[in-house]
Amino acid sequence: LVIAGENRPHMYGDPPVEPGEDPGTLCIFERLSIERVEAVVRAADAVGLPYVTILNSGAAILALTLGRPVVVPAVGCLPWTLPQPPAVLYDPNEGLGLEEAIVQALDSKDSAEPLARTWAMQHSPEAMAAEFVDALTQVFD
């Protein structure tokens, strides 16, 4: 298990382990460069983002862009923004919700990759800009 990124308890809650506490867990509690984030995500079987509170998540979109299933709480606009699958939503108020969602994401990792990549291509900056222009054209024409 790798836990990476800034330790922000107000956003993520308390980390499940402290650095050095579990020999099977690598904790990297620091701001990561985009290159390092990409390397960590590419090495992952699934990406878990156990937010306590969030509106949307660029990290979730990055994980999908790199073909990884992503585990996120059903909060903010995540349920309406991310495709399911490859995103796996859980109830952050349910005791085993996160654990069960991680198992589900790992079980579906092979089928999640093509789904995630297809979704990411459909939501590229170019595709989203074209949709935005089309919407504006419909409104103002």
Buried (B, 14 or more C-beta within 10 A) or exposed (E): EEBBBEBEEEBBBEBEEEEEEEEEBEBBEEEBEEEEBBEBBEEBEBBBBBBBEBEBBEBBBBBBBBBBBBBBBBBBEBEEBBBEBBBBBBBBEEEEBBEBBBBBBBEBBEEBBEBBBBBBEEBEEEEEEEEEEEEEEEEEE
